[in-house]
Amino acid sequence: MTKYIMPALLIAVTWVSAQRVVGYYPQWVQSSFPVEQIDFSVITHVIHAFAWPNADGSISYYDNMLDPEIATVVHQNGRKLLLTFGGWGNNEGFAAMVSTDDSRQNFISNLLDLMDNYGYDGIDLDWEHPSNSTETNNLTLLVQELRDAFNSVNPEFMITMAVGASNWSGQHYEYEIINENIDWFSMMGYDFHGSWSSHAGHNAPLYQSPPGDPDGSVHTGVNYLVNTRNIPVEKLNLGVPFYGKKFNASAINGSYSGAVTDIWYDEAAGMVSAGQEYYWDGDAHCPYLLNASHNQLVTFDDPASIQAKAEYVKQRGLGGMMIWALGYDLVNGVQELIESIGLHYLGFHSNRNEFLPQDIAIQVFPNPFNNQCTIRLFSSSPADILYIYAIDGRLITSISNRTISRGVQEFLWDGKDKHQKGIASGIFVAVAKSGERVFSNKLLYLK
């Protein structure tokens, strides 16, 4: 494990969207995070959460949730809006609803009315989860009947499904049958550890930590769904969490006591800013925090671990990424994890001066790094040479031997000093000047 302080990423840019990025938009963020704040240059599909079925096929949903203006904004940005049913706490009506022809048809009729009234482009099924062969068969019937109904009204209406990352729930899905009627599956690549687990482990480890941990990982989940259950890779989205878990524990993968609570990314980022000890688990490719008393541990995803997952999605050829949940990563007006997806999954692009910062912003990626890093400078006016300093103030090297022009510039640093000698691991600072003003960002070099 490696301990260091992780700086926040500073980005003021737009992104070009090519792949699928699906964002869940829960009712409880609508007032604090209005739909207009969704970054539609990154998000391709918004899934509105949650509604749920009742036994007779009628539909319930949260108070003050449905609003036709949500679809208006989404569609004005050229994106799709789906309505999701279920979630962990809203599953009681599913088994009864799917059990008879009449209740299934009633549900489909009510769903089509909702879609027509509020502008939804499809349904996301998040039943967590069928628990026996009868419910499994009935879910398969519902999916087929939904597809038949959608084809008769609008063949472009979508059916998607949120699914677990192991056979614990996966055994109750007939993937080989429903696959032909599902547009995509979103693997919930999180909740690998929590109040149900024997130790204080990572919420969303990319790989098992410690190696062989029976609670699994994103990698074992993808292998299960693709290799064992034969879901086509292009139909599988990797779900990433914009939240973490807080344990009363003193070490990662150690024992814990009491309740385990969820925290949003913005709260975890505040803990980093407040000086809690930051550690990077090289097995899990995820960070965690310890408080000063070493009796509270927080496991979460940050821009660096989201980068690792974005690169994994590309390497495996998966169809996209899924986010639970939009609005959880808003820190001082910046959606830090959304920006990491934009940078590392979709690819950066900006040629519009109005998106430049008022002065200068510096972004470093990957951060930490162990070979070379890219330092991206956003400048609204010419800047002096870009320097690298040690944390104690020693000049290590200058990155550019010329004045940096206005706009977006990128520079590589390979961890060598001004004499082209390798340096030791540590915390360094990238510094640029504009007139009398100095701008900086920290970076971590790990050999």
N, C-alpha and C positions, 0 to 999 in steps of 0.2 A: 504494500500500500504506500502511496506517496501523499504527503501532506503539503498543501500550499493554499494560498488565497486566490480565488478565481475572480478576475475582474469581469464586470458586465460588458457585453458587447455593445458598441455604439454604431448604429447603422441608420442612415437616412436615405433610403433608396427605394426603387421599385423593382419588381421581379417579372421575368417572363415565365409564364406557366405553360408547361408542356405535359407533364404527367398528372395523374389524379391525386388530388389532396382533399380529403373529406373531413369536414369539421362538424362535430356535434355542437349544437347551439341550445343549451338548456334554458328552460323558462326562467330559472332563478337568476340568470345574468342579464335578462332583457332590459331591465331598468338601468343597471350600472354599465352595461356594455351594449348599447343599441346596435341594431343590425347594420347601421351605416358605418360602424367602426370595424366591421369585418374586413380583412385585407383580401379583397377579391382578386388581386393580382397573384395571390398564392392559393386561396381556397377555390376549388372548382365545384364542390358540392356542399351545400349546407344541410345538415340533418337536424330538424327541430325536435327537441326532446321535452317532455314525453307525453304520449297518449297511451291508453291501454284499453284492451277489450274487456267487456263484461260477459257474463255467461251466455246471455241471450243474443250476443252480437252487437249490442249497443256499444258506444264508444265514450270513454271519459278522458279528461285531460285536466291539466292544472289550471287553476283560476288565472284569468288575465294573460293567458298564453296565446290564444289564436288571434291573429291580426293580419288582414290581407295586405297591409303595408309591408310586411316582411317579404312576401313573395314579390311585391312590386320592386323593392330595392334589389333583391337577389337577381331577378330577371333583367332589370335595367343594367346590371353588371355582366349579363351574359352567362349567368350561372344557374344551376339547378337547385331546387328546394325539395327535400323529402321530409316526411313525417315519420318519426320512429315510434314504435309500440313496444312497451315493456320497460327495460331497465331492471336492475336488480330488485327494486322494491315494488314493482308493478306487474307482477306475473300471475296473480291469483286467478284471473279470468280466462287465461289462455286455454287451459286444458278443457274446460267446459265449453268454451266457444268453438273449438275445433272439433268437438265430439259429435256434432250432428250436421247433416246437410243444411237444415234450416238456419241454424245459428251461424254457420260459415257464410251462407248467402246473405244473411242479414248484416253481418259484419262487412262484407264486401260492398253491399249497397250503401251502407252508412259511410264507409271510407270514400267511395266515389263522390258522395255528396260533399264531404269535407274537402276533398281535393278540388272540387269544382268551386266551392265557396271561398276557399282561402289560397288557391293557386299552387297547391303542391304538385310536384312532378312525379311522385311515386311514394312508395312505402319502404321503410326499413324495419325489419323484424328483429327485435332484440329480446326474444323470449329466453330467459335464463333460469331454466331450460327445460325441455321435455325430460321426463324421468322414467318412462317405460315404453315398451314397444307400441302400445296403443296410441299414446300421445305422439310418438315418432311418426307412425303411419298417418295420423290425422294432420300433423303439420305438413307432411308431404302433399296430402290432398288440398290443404289450404293454399299452398304455393301454386299448385297446378291450376286451381280455380281462380286465384288472383291473376295469373298470367292469362288465362282464357278471357277473363272479364276485361283486363287491360287491353288485350288485343282487339276486342270488339269496340272499345271506346277510343283508345289512342295507343297504338303499339309502341310509342316512345315512352310511355309511362314505365317507371323503373321499379324493380323489386330487388332490394339488397338485404343483407343479413349480417348482424354482428355475431361472432362465434368465439368460443373459448379456444385455448391454446394447447389442449391435451385431450386425452381420451376420457377423462373424468366426465366432461359434458359431451364431448364429441361422439361418444358411442350412441348417443340418442338422436343423431342426425343421419338421414339417408343422403349423404352428399352425392353419391353416384347417380341418384335419381333427380334430386332437386337442382343439381348444378345447371341443367339445361334451361331452367326457368329463372335463375338468379343472375342478375347483372354483375354483381361482385359480392365477395365475402370480406368482411373486415375482422381480422384477428385481433382480439383484445390482448395486446402484448403487455399486460400489466397485471397487478394483483397476484404476482407469483408468491409474495409473502404478505402476511398480515396477522390479524388476531388468531387465525386458524393454524398458523405454522409454528414449528417447534423452536424457531430461532428468529432473530432480528435480521432478516435478509432484505435484499434489494426488492423494491417494488417492481422494477422492470429491467432485470439484467439482460443484456444482449446475449451473453453467454453465461453458463452456470458458474456461480461463485458460492462456495468453493467448487472447483471442477468436480462434476459428477453429482452435484446437489440434486436430490430427487425432486425438489420443487420445480425444477425446470428453468427455462429461459425463453427468450424470444427465438433463439436459434432452434431449440428443441421443438417449440411450437410450430414454427414454419415447416420444419422437417416432417412433423406429424401430419399437418394438413396437406402438404404438397406430395410427400413421398408415400405416406401411409393411406391417406384418404383421397388422394388423386385430384385435389383441387388444382385446376390450371394456374400456373404462377401469375399469368396476366389477369386473373380474376381475384387475386388475393391482395388486400391492402394490409400493411402493417400498422396496427394501432399503437400510438405513442401517448403517454400520459403527460398532461400538463399539471400534474399533481404528484405528491409524494406521500410518504407515511412516516409518522413519528412514533418511535419506540422508546420506552424507558429502558435503555440499554447502554452499555459502555463500550461495545465493540461490534463491528459488523459481523454477522453470522454467529454472534454470541447469544446468551440467554437474555430474556427480557421479562418484565413484570408489568402487571396492570393492563390498561386499555391501550390499543393501538388506534391512532387517529389519522385521518387524511388531512393533508394541508395542500393548498394551492401553490403553484410555482412562485407566485408573487410573494408569498409569505416566506418560502425557503430562500428566495433571493434577498429578502430583507435580513434574514439571519446571516447570510454571507456578508452583507454590507456591515452588519453589526459586529463582525469579527469572529463568528463561530469558526471552529477549525474545519477546514475543507480537506477532504481526502478523495483521491481517485483510486478506484478499484480496477486494476488492469485486467483482471479476469472478467468482471462483469461489464467493463467499459461504461461504468456509471460512477457518479460521485456520491458521497454521503457527508454529513456534518456531525460534529460532536460539540456540545456546549462546553463551557469552561469547567463545569463540575464533572464532566465525563459521565453523566448519568442520563443523557437524552441524546438519541441518535435519530437523524432524519435522512431517509433515503429518497432520492428524487431524480428527475431528469433536468439537465441544464443544456445550454447551447452546445457544449462539447459532446454530451452523450446523444443528443438529437442528431448531431453531425454523424456520429458513428452509426446510428440507425439508418439515417438517410443513405449513407454509403453502402450499408448492408442491403437495403432495398434495391439499389441500383445493381449491386453485384449479383444478387439472386434473380434479378429480372422480374421482381414483383410488380403488380399493376399499379400500386400507389401507396399512399400513406393516409392514415386516419388519425384524427386528434380527438381525445377526450380531455378537456373540453375548451372551446373557444372562450376567450375572456379570462382564463385562469393565469395567463402569462403576462398580463399588462403591468409593467413596472415603470413608473414615472412617464406614462404616456407611450411607452415602447413595448411592442409585442415581441419579446426577446426570442421566444422559441419559434414563433411563426417566422421570424427573420432567419433563424438558423435553417429551417426547412427551405425557405426561399433561396438561401445561399448555397446550401450543400446538396439539395435534391433537385431544385428547378434550375439553378444557375443564375448568377447575378447579371443584371443589365440595368444601366441607367444612362440616359443621354439627355436628360431634361434638367436644366439648371435650377428650376424651381424646387427640385428635391435636394439640392445641396444644402448643408447646414449654413447658418448665418456666418460662422467663422470656419473652424476646422474640426473634423471628427476623424479619429483613427480607429480602425478595426483590424484585429489580428486573428488569423485562422490558419491552421488549427491552433488552438490555444487550450492546453499545453501542446508543445511540439517536440519531436526528438530527432528530426532530420533537417527540415527547413520549414519556414513559415512564410505566409504572404501577409504583408502589411499594406492595407488599403487606406489611402488618404483621401478624404472628401474635403475639398477646399473651395470656399467662395472667393478667395483672393490668393495671389501668389504667396507661397510660403518658403521659408528658409530650408536649408538642407535638413533631411530627416536623420536623426541621430538615435543610437542605442546607448543607454546608460545602464550601469549596474545599479542595484537598488541602493548602494551606498554612495552613489553620485559619481563614480568613475566613468569616464567616457570609454566605451568599448569600441565603437566604430561609427562611421557615418555611412548611411545607406545609399545616398545619392550625392554626387559631386556637383550638382547644379541646383539652381533655384527651381522649386516645384511649381508648375503652372496651375492656374485655376482649373478646377474640374475634379475628375476621379482618376487617381493614379495608383498603380500597384507596384510593390517592390518585394523582392525575395531576400530573406536573410537565412544563412545557413549555419548560424551559431558560431561564427568565427569573428575574431577581433580585427582591428585595423592592420595587424601584421599577418593576417590570414592563418592565425593559429586557433585551434579549437579551444573553447572555453568550458569551464565546469558548469554543471547544472545549477540553476538558480532562477531567481526572479529578476527580470530586466524591465526597462521602461523605454518605449518608443516615444520620441519627443520631436515635435515640429513647432516652429515659431512663425508668427505672423505679426510683424511690427514688434510691439512691446509685449504681446501676449504669447503665452506658452501653452501648448496642448499636448497631452500625453495619454498613453494607455499602457497598462502592465501586460507582460507576457511571461510565460513560464517555459524554460528550456529544460527538458529531461533527457539525459543521455542514456 
